[in-house]
Amino acid sequence: MTTAVFHRFRAWLFADQENSAAYHGPHQRPREDTRTRPWWAVMCLSGVDYFSTLGYQPGIAALAAGSLAPVATLVLVLVTLCGALPVYRWVAAVSPHGAGSIRMLEKLLPRWNGKIAVLVLLGFACTDFMITITLSSADAATHLVDNPVMPLHGNDAKLWITCGLITLLAAVFLKGFREAIALAVFLVPIYLALNVAVMAVGFERILSHPEVMGSWASAVTTQHSNPWMALLLAVVVFPKLALGMSGYETGVSVMTQIHPGSTADAAKAGHGAVAGRIRGARKMLTLAAVIMAVMLLSSSMVTTLLIPPQEFAPGGQANGRALAYVAHEYMGPVFGSAYDLSTILILWFAGASALAGMLNLVPRYLPRYGMAPEWTRAVRPLILVFTLVAFVITWLFDANVDAQGGAYATGVLVLMTSAALAVTLSAGHRGRPRLARGYGLITAVFLYTTVANVVERPDGIKIAAVFVFCILVISFASRVWRASELRITDLRADSALRTSMTASRGRAVQLIPRNPDPQGVDEDYQQKLSVERRSHALVEDSDVWFVEVKLRDPSDFSDKVSLVSRTVCSHHIIHVDGSSVPTCLAGVALWVRDQTGVPPHVYLEWSSGSPVRNYLRFLLWGQGQTATVVHEILRRAEPDDAARPVVHVM
């Protein structure tokens, strides 16, 4: 009974890995009929992270800039509309399959440089996304604990509530991705409508009491008599408000869920469904940015003018919940509690867009690099792993929102800076120098913001560095562990080679690896064959094939290879391109066995020099320690000794 339950649980856990149609995960290519949604519905999912910042952004602005908070927020809005939005509209067009700016940099940077850059950025992405989950859940718990109608004071209560919200979020995603989008479509309009109501009442209060505006204007002119210095101060404190730009990377990562529209509309733009998806993603990004621009400016004005400054400080009633304070103060406890509930739900579900982003990024890169086990392609195990990590982070930070803010901002800003850099390089490669210079200026702004944030809150980069270090260590440990796997996902041979192997059916083919040389002549092959016959006592009339492996990108892990045959005088050669010499040799040997029905013999030489150095050469450059690795790959790929190709080593 226990065994049956275990097998059922395992089948459910890995169902989406074995059958991609079983789970509507965000990282999987959608089927147009069942998995895609209108762009505005996907905006609700990607926007929950972005929109949820209204729960704490006005308070952050007030603490950072004081009476200048509306001006500092205006700077934030301008950077968002003139910087982040154009960058990610370009990213959506160039990387329309949900890979985002990280994929753009991978293409622009060669070989291991691109792989290392991706791993580092994945570390910052995990910082951004994981802290989004834990910080938003902790802030939701704060709204619940500090609610004046039903207070639940105590750090222990806040910690357990945060963990409960994270568990509930994981349960939604374990149920399915469609359910997550449906819930987002339900929550976001209600949350935005309640915020509009709070701001409308706030502005009504300001307009009906002119002294409020007068007091604020007097405070601004008294504290900042020079308008240019006031503007400079707003620019200087802008990095502290950078949390208000979150959500763009997750927006492009889930754009594969966008329905491309009608066939006719997609055909007008060209490229069919992809063009329709790009148009939908651009609408989604633009509308979200415009909504937040209005909301951020309005909320900053309302909260700065109506809330006493001391209430924004730690321990104050508006700390971390400025709009909720306005709702309770001017709209009564019933509406205030309804607003609190809406904010709690949207903050809790803000982790949904972050979780969707990680479920899109991790399976897309790490297994393909060999830097994660194959089971990480499955969604449900990843959800459980991410949930466990979120529990650990919540426990380490004691569900403290302020303690996690630096890491969150660091992750967001590094991703935005890398996206701006990728777009700058992309524009340059596409022959658009004026655009490249413009995006270069945006990159400089984001770089300044990132550096300023790191200097102001160094704890953020320290936390992000831990994520990056863990990603790098785990990735390279996995690469070492999986190095002796047969990494060929697809192998095809030309018709001449297939015909030759059919003619050799029932006989043991002898394979002799040789360094590729397009200029090789008969004497070169004859000399190599003579050496092998003397060393290994080869039979004169046996079927002998030389195997020449040309290395492609050795940083790649999985290979799709093609076998091409050619003849030099009477010598038969199999040519194959791949990322690893041992993997290609093992793949060719197994293919020959399948074609002839008899395990072939492979004749190799021991690598000279240090075994450790040779193994590192194999890991990094795809060659070295060939004989040992070929034997190990064959042993793991074919457990039956009688069916395994035979390796001879001299």
LOPA-574301 format. One line per field, with one value per residue (C-alpha): x negated, y, z negated. Coordinates in steps of 0.02 Angstrom, whole numbers, always signed. Example, Ala and Ser with C-alpha at 12.3 -4.5 7.8 and 13.67 -1.06 7.14 Angstrom:
<sites>
x: [-615,-684]
y: [-225,-53]
z: [-390,-357]
</sites>
This chain:
<sites>
x: [+0,-140,-236,-83,-52,-235,-229,-68,-144,-301,-198,-100,-258,-348,-197,-242,-420,-365,-221,-233,-48,-4,-44,-17,-181,-242,-408,-328,-280,-92,+40,+144,+310,+292,+145,+146,+244,+283,+140,+238,+264,+79,+46,+142,+22,-139,-72,-33,-215,-216,-46,-77,-215,-76,-64,-233,-305,-221,-293,-467,-458,-404,-545,-675,-624,-510,-403,-489,-415,-297,-443,-553,-408,-393,-576,-539,-392,-495,-635,-504,-413,-567,-689,-621,-470,-565,-698,-575,-469,-628,-662,-486,-517,-689,-656,-472,-478,-488,-678,-693,-851,-955,-935,-985,-1149,-1179,-1170,-1277,-1416,-1517,-1541,-1583,-1572,-1388,-1357,-1442,-1348,-1184,-1225,-1270,-1111,-1010,-1081,-1018,-854,-831,-870,-736,-605,-633,-639,-482,-394,-457,-451,-276,-210,-293,-215,-45,-70,-115,+51,+142,+46,+60,+242,+322,+486,+413,+233,+124,-32,-188,-335,-292,-119,-193,-322,-193,-69,-205,-249,-64,-43,-195,-123,+44,-44,-136,+28,+105,-41,-39,+142,+97,+42,+214,+283,+147,+196,+381,+348,+242,+381,+499,+385,+302,+458,+529,+364,+345,+526,+504,+344,+434,+569,+441,+350,+512,+563,+387,+390,+565,+499,+351,+461,+590,+454,+339,+233,+167,+90,+30,-57,-144,-200,-264,-361,-440,-493,-556,-660,-715,-722,-822,-711,-861,-936,-767,-762,-940,-894,-746,-865,-988,-857,-781,-879,-790,-625,-684,-568,-430,-503,-488,-393,-460,-571,-429,-318,-424,-455,-269,-231,-216,-49,+20,+143,+82,+254,+347,+257,+295,+221,+65,+44,+47,-109,-195,-272,-101,-76,-245,-204,-35,-116,-242,-104,-7,-162,-196,-17,-32,-194,-133,+35,-44,-172,-39,+74,-69,-129,+40,+57,-117,-103,+72,+30,-127,-31,+111,+3,-128,+4,+124,+13,-92,-277,-309,-184,-297,-440,-469,-337,-219,-44,-82,-249,-236,-49,-26,+128,+207,+183,+276,+415,+443,+425,+541,+655,+691,+642,+756,+686,+512,+521,+585,+437,+320,+390,+368,+191,+151,+214,+121,-40,-25,+7,-135,-243,-146,-231,-399,-367,-310,-473,-581,-480,-516,-702,-773,-709,-757,-942,-1013,-967,-1022,-1191,-1205,-1205,-1049,-975,-850,-709,-721,-631,-477,-375,-305,-473,-538,-388,-427,-611,-572,-445,-574,-700,-567,-536,-723,-735,-581,-655,-826,-750,-614,-484,-554,-508,-640,-781,-740,-714,-897,-914,-751,-805,-976,-902,-778,-909,-1041,-914,-858,-1038,-1079,-921,-968,-1144,-1076,-960,-1103,-1211,-1065,-1029,-1212,-1216,-1061,-1140,-1040,-1179,-1065,-953,-1107,-1168,-997,-987,-1167,-1111,-971,-1099,-1205,-1053,-1015,-1199,-1206,-1048,-1117,-1283,-1197,-1082,-1228,-1324,-1170,-1118,-1267,-1171,-1073,-1226,-1287,-1124,-1125,-1306,-1251,-1120,-1248,-1377,-1251,-1195,-1376,-1430,-1275,-1284,-1465,-1445,-1300,-1404,-1542,-1416,-1330,-1489,-1489,-1308,-1271,-1224,-1167,-982,-969,-1085,-1059,-1166,-1173,-1103,-1275,-1328,-1166,-1187,-1365,-1313,-1172,-1302,-1407,-1261,-1313,-1497,-1594,-1646,-1811,-1813,-1976,-1963,-2073,-2097,-1996,-2098,-2004,-2169,-2207,-2275,-2287,-2459,-2397,-2256,-2365,-2496,-2366,-2291,-2461,-2497,-2330,-2353,-2523,-2462,-2297,-2322,-2177,-2108,-2160,-1991,-1884,-1769,-1872,-1801,-1895,-1794,-1836,-1757,-1757,-1725,-1589,-1552,-1626,-1521,-1363,-1302,-1172,-1207,-1107,-1234,-1238,-1352,-1426,-1525,-1663,-1798,-1982,-2047,-1993,-1975,-1802,-1778,-1634,-1633,-1536,-1524,-1493,-1535,-1632,-1748,-1711,-1523,-1525,-1634,-1519,-1366,-1439,-1485,-1309,-1232,-1344,-1295,-1111,-1136,-1243,-1173,-1349,-1445,-1588,-1766,-1837,-2026,-2091,-2251,-2284,-2295,-2467,-2490,-2399,-2229,-2157,-2214,-2148,-1980,-1968,-2011,-1867,-1746,-1794,-1852,-1771,-1933,-2057,-2043,-1956,-1979,-1919,-1770,-1714,-1715,-1616,-1488,-1461,-1450,-1314,-1221,-1225,-1227,-1234,-1417,-1375,-1284,-1408,-1537,-1711,-1844,-2027,-2158,-2342]
y: [+0,+121,+79,+109,+278,+325,+279,+375,+528,+515,+499,+656,+750,+719,+711,+874,+812,+651,+730,+914,+923,+870,+1035,+1210,+1275,+1450,+1392,+1274,+1326,+1353,+1272,+1410,+1324,+1292,+1381,+1560,+1705,+1884,+2004,+2098,+1936,+1895,+2076,+2039,+1897,+1988,+2148,+2082,+2108,+2281,+2338,+2266,+2394,+2519,+2430,+2497,+2615,+2777,+2746,+2713,+2875,+2974,+2903,+2933,+3107,+3178,+3319,+3295,+3121,+3170,+3248,+3095,+2985,+3090,+3053,+2868,+2877,+2967,+2838,+2700,+2772,+2837,+2700,+2534,+2530,+2559,+2433,+2294,+2332,+2297,+2140,+2077,+2100,+2019,+1878,+1833,+1657,+1706,+1696,+1883,+1988,+1845,+1749,+1904,+1916,+1730,+1753,+1910,+1838,+1690,+1516,+1506,+1696,+1686,+1537,+1619,+1782,+1686,+1595,+1758,+1842,+1690,+1717,+1896,+1841,+1714,+1852,+1962,+1826,+1735,+1896,+1953,+1799,+1816,+2006,+2020,+1880,+1962,+2130,+2046,+1973,+2148,+2217,+2077,+2090,+2280,+2293,+2405,+2309,+2137,+2159,+2003,+2078,+1974,+1922,+1738,+1768,+1866,+1730,+1591,+1693,+1727,+1542,+1501,+1625,+1552,+1377,+1434,+1514,+1350,+1255,+1367,+1332,+1146,+1149,+1228,+1385,+1420,+1433,+1561,+1673,+1657,+1710,+1858,+1916,+1913,+2000,+2138,+2236,+2234,+2295,+2434,+2489,+2502,+2603,+2721,+2744,+2781,+2907,+2989,+3015,+3075,+3206,+3258,+3286,+3386,+3495,+3528,+3580,+3701,+3720,+3544,+3592,+3756,+3668,+3549,+3689,+3788,+3638,+3610,+3792,+3804,+3646,+3668,+3851,+3817,+3723,+3655,+3583,+3508,+3425,+3362,+3289,+3200,+3125,+3073,+2981,+2900,+2736,+2708,+2708,+2582,+2446,+2538,+2474,+2289,+2166,+2199,+2044,+1932,+2021,+1966,+1794,+1749,+1827,+1653,+1643,+1787,+1740,+1812,+1874,+1832,+1754,+1908,+2027,+1921,+1910,+2100,+2115,+1965,+1810,+1748,+1704,+1772,+1946,+1941,+1889,+2032,+2158,+2090,+2096,+2276,+2324,+2232,+2320,+2492,+2483,+2419,+2561,+2694,+2627,+2625,+2798,+2871,+2765,+2802,+2990,+2997,+2887,+2987,+3151,+3083,+2999,+3138,+3273,+3179,+3073,+3151,+3122,+3030,+2894,+2838,+2797,+2618,+2582,+2713,+2667,+2707,+2614,+2491,+2526,+2709,+2692,+2573,+2710,+2834,+2707,+2678,+2862,+2939,+2796,+2704,+2535,+2432,+2499,+2506,+2321,+2280,+2376,+2284,+2117,+2164,+2223,+2063,+1958,+2057,+2059,+1873,+1842,+1956,+1803,+1719,+1822,+1790,+1604,+1602,+1690,+1560,+1416,+1492,+1528,+1379,+1239,+1343,+1360,+1249,+1074,+1127,+1178,+1014,+1121,+1047,+872,+828,+825,+1014,+1020,+965,+1105,+1026,+973,+1148,+1224,+1119,+1168,+1354,+1343,+1265,+1402,+1534,+1457,+1467,+1649,+1696,+1613,+1694,+1869,+1838,+1894,+2072,+2177,+2312,+2184,+2109,+2273,+2297,+2124,+2147,+2314,+2245,+2099,+2211,+2341,+2217,+2132,+2300,+2355,+2193,+2210,+2388,+2330,+2186,+2304,+2427,+2288,+2221,+2392,+2410,+2238,+2281,+2437,+2563,+2675,+2817,+2697,+2611,+2777,+2813,+2643,+2665,+2821,+2720,+2587,+2721,+2780,+2604,+2573,+2730,+2676,+2502,+2566,+2697,+2564,+2448,+2588,+2641,+2463,+2346,+2208,+2188,+2144,+2027,+1930,+1929,+1869,+1719,+1675,+1696,+1591,+1453,+1452,+1441,+1306,+1198,+1221,+1170,+1026,+964,+986,+878,+748,+739,+751,+564,+561,+524,+702,+674,+713,+681,+588,+578,+499,+528,+397,+336,+297,+207,+101,+56,+4,-102,-191,-222,-296,-445,-394,-299,-129,-58,+129,+227,+407,+532,+720,+801,+859,+913,+904,+726,+614,+427,+416,+499,+375,+228,+276,+291,+124,+38,+104,+41,-130,-152,-91,-184,-328,-275,-402,-359,-385,-304,-154,-4,+172,+326,+444,+629,+744,+930,+1029,+1160,+1259,+1155,+1250,+1169,+1014,+932,+896,+868,+788,+734,+597,+629,+496,+524,+420,+457,+326,+163,+236,+267,+417,+469,+656,+726,+899,+909,+996,+849,+722,+579,+605,+604,+447,+356,+413,+353,+184,+156,+209,+88,-51,-16,-16,-173,-272,-304,-197,-109,-95,+78,+101,+242,+304,+357,+546,+602,+719,+742,+652,+800,+923,+813,+795,+985,+1000,+883,+981,+1151,+1117,+950,+851,+763,+604,+532,+346,+348,+460,+363,+201,+282,+358,+190,+102,+221,+219,+29,-74,-241,-289,-400,-260,-123,-64,-125,+6,-37,+78,+85]
z: [+0,-48,+111,+219,+137,+163,+347,+371,+286,+393,+553,+505,+455,+619,+734,+821,+854,+936,+1031,+1065,+1102,+926,+841,+903,+835,+879,+952,+1077,+1252,+1248,+1354,+1428,+1390,+1204,+1128,+1191,+1121,+1178,+1146,+1012,+914,+919,+865,+705,+665,+713,+635,+462,+414,+492,+426,+252,+223,+187,+20,-36,+97,+32,-140,-69,+30,-123,-230,-94,-34,-167,-98,+72,+90,+233,+329,+300,+356,+514,+551,+526,+646,+779,+768,+781,+932,+1024,+973,+912,+1027,+1192,+1139,+1105,+1257,+1357,+1254,+1292,+1479,+1484,+1360,+1387,+1315,+1132,+1113,+1078,+1074,+1003,+1166,+1263,+1167,+1188,+1377,+1377,+1267,+1335,+1261,+1075,+1057,+1101,+987,+837,+868,+872,+709,+621,+685,+632,+458,+457,+535,+396,+272,+350,+367,+203,+103,+195,+127,-51,-64,+9,-102,-253,-208,-189,-362,-425,-360,-448,-612,-620,-570,-704,-699,-727,-787,-803,-878,-898,-789,-806,-733,-589,-552,-550,-448,-319,-306,-289,-146,-56,-76,-5,+144,+180,+169,+304,+422,+383,+438,+605,+695,+767,+591,+549,+694,+652,+473,+531,+648,+498,+372,+474,+531,+354,+281,+410,+386,+197,+221,+339,+207,+70,+180,+234,+52,+14,+152,+100,-75,-8,+104,-32,-155,-62,-218,-191,-24,-98,-242,-122,-6,-154,-218,-47,-24,-202,-196,-14,+33,+192,+317,+413,+254,+212,+383,+360,+192,+272,+401,+266,+163,+318,+297,+131,+226,+356,+288,+381,+547,+510,+618,+793,+805,+751,+876,+1024,+948,+952,+1121,+1199,+1109,+1215,+1349,+1515,+1565,+1722,+1869,+1974,+1845,+1827,+2015,+2031,+1923,+2003,+1924,+1869,+1687,+1631,+1697,+1611,+1447,+1460,+1490,+1342,+1230,+1278,+1237,+1072,+1023,+1078,+990,+828,+833,+863,+725,+602,+654,+608,+451,+385,+409,+335,+186,+148,+149,+41,-89,-101,-126,-241,-352,-493,-455,-619,-571,-426,-543,-606,-736,-665,-610,-427,-419,-274,-254,-209,-99,-224,-356,-244,-212,-399,-445,-315,-258,-419,-492,-379,-216,-294,-338,-163,-93,-211,-153,+30,-3,-99,+47,+181,+81,+51,+235,+288,+262,+403,+540,+458,+445,+627,+674,+587,+658,+828,+805,+710,+825,+977,+935,+799,+865,+1040,+969,+874,+717,+638,+636,+772,+644,+633,+800,+703,+625,+468,+390,+423,+335,+181,+186,+204,+64,-52,-8,-43,-216,-254,-198,-299,-454,-431,-414,-543,-414,-424,-271,-296,-314,-143,-49,-4,+75,+169,+242,+288,+384,+476,+523,+582,+695,+764,+793,+883,+988,+1037,+1081,+1185,+1279,+1308,+1382,+1483,+1558,+1604,+1686,+1787,+1858,+1754,+1682,+1626,+1532,+1459,+1390,+1315,+1233,+1176,+1081,+1000,+954,+870,+769,+710,+673,+565,+477,+444,+378,+269,+199,+161,+74,-25,-71,-56,-142,+21,+126,-11,-7,+183,+180,+76,+208,+348,+255,+223,+405,+466,+343,+368,+557,+575,+453,+560,+719,+643,+585,+754,+859,+901,+960,+1142,+1185,+1364,+1380,+1566,+1688,+1875,+2010,+2197,+2315,+2374,+2196,+2157,+2314,+2266,+2091,+2161,+2268,+2111,+2015,+1910,+1908,+1775,+1844,+1783,+1745,+1742,+1679,+1770,+1758,+1897,+2047,+2204,+2299,+2243,+2381,+2403,+2322,+2162,+2138,+2189,+2061,+1922,+1972,+1969,+1794,+1730,+1812,+1732,+1562,+1555,+1678,+1788,+1911,+2089,+2173,+2036,+2065,+2008,+1993,+1939,+1827,+1834,+1705,+1736,+1577,+1578,+1419,+1275,+1149,+1219,+1130,+1241,+1424,+1581,+1698,+1879,+1944,+2116,+2208,+2332,+2414,+2441,+2562,+2480,+2305,+2232,+2117,+2005,+1972,+1825,+1745,+1558,+1395,+1321,+1403,+1280,+1291,+1482,+1488,+1368,+1465,+1630,+1553,+1487,+1652,+1749,+1630,+1659,+1848,+1862,+1716,+1650,+1522,+1612,+1549,+1511,+1508,+1398,+1318,+1140,+1117,+1061,+914,+749,+740,+643,+775,+914,+828,+810,+996,+1032,+922,+993,+1170,+1215,+1241,+1129,+1024,+1177,+1149,+968,+1003,+1159,+1059,+916,+1034,+1117,+948,+888,+1054,+1074,+913,+1008,+1034,+1183,+1275,+1234,+1364,+1321,+1280,+1311,+1237,+1278]
</sites>
